[in-house]
Amino acid sequence: MRTLSSPDIRYRTFGSGGPKVVLLHGGLQSSANFTRLAAALATTFTVYVPDRRGRGRSGPAGPDHGLHTEIDDLAAVLDETGAGNVFGLSSGAIIALHGALALPRIERLALYEPPLRHGGFDPVAWLPRYEKELAAGRTAAAFVTVTKGTGDLPYVPRVALTPLVRLYLRNDPSVRELVPTMRLDATVVQQADGPLSRYSAVTAETLLLGGERSPAYLKGVLNGLEPVLPRVRRVTLSGVGHVAADNSGRPELVAAELRKFFR
């Protein structure tokens, strides 16, 4: 792990040659969730994987933390590393997309299913229940509310899922510490609200990635972005869902597309 001189953002580095790529993780994740993806890319690229503020080993999020802070942190990583290629997953994809509007140095942009508001679907409708459960100390229930609300586990009944999650969090305290940070991701989604037409101003060459098994609303967002972005191509990965880039998914499939795109 390395630390930016300013602000207090820590990041992992993989590889030492080739084009420079920054990977931005999503919600309920830290840089540790992208180690397999980064390692798969490290034979061709120099890869930087920051812990977004409030997660992993980076500094805490301040009271006014939001999309603007996340873009400032991304800018700091790009400035320090000299990278011009960015990949983002989920809320990380929203930050990368808005970063491309504000930061001309982003030349190539790969987005995996940004959960933007589109088509009447509210991707953070789970937030009020999550906040109540978190305030009551029911961390496992809050975790389940997020996963059910985002559509990651639509077919598993809550009553069956909650005790399994409780055991999971007990065995992995690092994941338990990430549950409260989902309110930061919700803020990013809320502050990104607006018409998709504004992304026509993105000048970076863009790759839209999605999973065949991902929730329908995320596919709808990609359908909305594809005709708007001026320099875009789209790839749907077979047999995977929203977290394909995660260590628990199929990161080698994502890496194969990123190698072709960023090269």
N, C-alpha and C positions, 0 to 999 in steps of 0.2 A: 504494500500500500504506500502511495505517495500523497503528500499534502500540498494543495495549491498554496502559493504564498499568500493569496487573498482571493476569495474568502476561505472559510474553514471547510473546504471540501476535500475529501480524500478519494483517491481513485486507484484502481488496479491497472497495471500495464502488462500486456502480453505481446510477445514478438518484438523484433527490433529492426525490421526492414519493410520496405514497400509502403504503399499509401497509408495514411493515418486515418483511423476510424474511431468514432466515439459511439458507445452503446449506452442508451438510456433505458433503465428498467422501468417497470410499471408498478402498480399498487401491490401491497403485500410482498414486495420484493426488495432486495438490495443488490449490490454488485455481485454478491456471492451466488445469486441465481443465474448469472450469465457466464460462469466460468467455463462451462462446456462449449458454449457458443464462441466465446472469445478464444479459447484454445484451438477450436476448429479453424478460426480465421487467422490465427497467429503465424501460420506457415507462409502466408501471403502478405499480411498487413501488420502494421503496428496498431494494437488495439488498446483503447483506454475505456475503462468501465468505472465511472464515478458512482459513489453512494450519493443518491440525492439527499438533500438536506433533511435531517431528522431520522435518517436510516443508516444502518451499519455503523461505520466509524466516522462519518461526517458530523459536523456540528449540528446543534439543534435548530429547529425552525422557529423563527420569531413570530410574534403575534400578528404581524401584517404579511405573513408568508402567503404567496399566491403565485399565479402564473408569471407575473413580472419578475419575481424573485428567482423562479426556476429558470427563466430565460437568461437572467443575469449570471446565474451559476453556470449555465451551459456556455455562455460567452467567455467566462473566466477559464473554463476547461479548454475551449478552442484556442484562446489567446495563448495559454501556457504550452499547449501541446503542438500547436500549428496544424491541427486537423481541419479538414474541410468536408469530411464525410460523416454523416450522422445517421444512426439507426435508432428508432424508438419503438417500444412496445406499449400499447394501451395508453395510459396517461403519459408515459414517456414519449409516445408518438405525438400526442397533442403538443407537448413542450417543444419537440423537434420541429413540428409544422409551424408553430407560431415563432419559433426561433428563426426559421427560414425567412419569415416575413421581415424580421428585424435585423438579421445578421447576414450581410451579403457574403461573408466568407464561407457560408455553407453552400457548397457546389453540388453535392449529391445527397439526396435525402431518401431514406427508406423508412416507410411507415407500416407498422403491423397493427391494423385495426384500432385506430384512435376512437375512443368512445364519445364522439361528439353528439350533441343533441341534433336529431334529424328525423324527419318523418313523424313527428308527434310523440316519439319515444323519449322518456326521461331516463337517462342512464344512471342517475343518482337518486332515484325515487326511494331507494333503500335507506337513505341517510337519516331521516328522523328516528326510525326504529333502531338503527345501529347506534345512534347517539344515546338513546335511552338505555339500551343494554350495556353500553360501555360505562355510562354513569353509574349503573347499578352493580358494576364489577363482574358482569356476565360476559367475559371476553370471548369464550367459545361461542356463545349465542350471537355475539356481534360479528364474529368471523363467518358464521353460517349465514347471517343476514346479508353480508357482502357477497358471498359466493352465490347465493340464491338470486340476489338482486342483479348481479352482473350476468347471470345465465350460465355460469361455469358448471354448475351441478343441478340442472333443471329437473332431473328425474329421480333424485334421491330425496326421500321424505325428510323434512327437518327433524322429526322425532328420532329418526335413525342416525342422522348425520351428527347431531350435537354431541352425543357421548363419544363418538369417534374423534371428533375435533378436540374435545376436552382432553382426551388421552394424547393426541398428537401435540397439542400445545404444551402439555406437561413434559413431554419427552424432548421438545425442541423449544427452549425458552427464547431463542432468537426470533422465531416466527411469532411467538406471543408478543414480543416487543414491537413487531411491525403492525399489529392490528390497530392500535390507536392512530397510526400514520395514515390510515385510509381517509380520514377527514381532510388531509392535505391533498390527496388525489381528487377527492370530491370538489374541493375548491378550484383546482385546476380545470376540471370539467365545467363547473359553473361559470368561471370567468372566461372560458373559451366560447360561451354561448353566442350565436350569431349566424348569419347566413353563410352557407358554404361558398357562395359566389366570391367572397373576399379573398379566397385562396387563389384566385386567378392571378394575383400579384406575386405568387411564389415564382422566383426565377430559377431555382435549383432544379436540376433533373431529378425526377421523383419516381420511386418504385413503391407501388401499393401492394402490400402482402396481406393475405388472409388465409384462414383455414377452412377447409371443406366442411368441417363439423362445428364451426363457430356459430354463435347465436345469430339469428336472422337480422337483428337490428344492426349488428356490426357489418354484415355484408351490405346492408342498406346504406350505411355511411360510405363505404368504399364505392358503391354504385353512384352516390351523390358527388363524391370527390373526383372520380375518374374523368368526367367530361369538363370539369372546372379547371383542373391543374394543366398548365400549358405544355409541360414537357413530362409526360407521364407514361408509364407502362404498369401493367397489373399482372400479378401471378397469384393463383389460388393453389395452395398446397393440399395434396390429397391425404385423407386419413388423419388429419390433425385439427385441433381447435385453436382457441385463443392464446393458449400459453405454450405454443410449439417452441418458442425461442428459449423457454426456461429449461434449467437442468433436468426437470422432471418430464419435459416434453420430447420433441424430436429436433433438437437444435441443429443437428447435421443437415436437415432439410432446409432450414432457414439459412445456414451458412453457405450452402451451395448456391442459393440465389444471390446472397450478398457478395460472394466472390465474383460472380459474373457481373454484377451491377457496379460495384466499387472499383473493379479493375479497369 
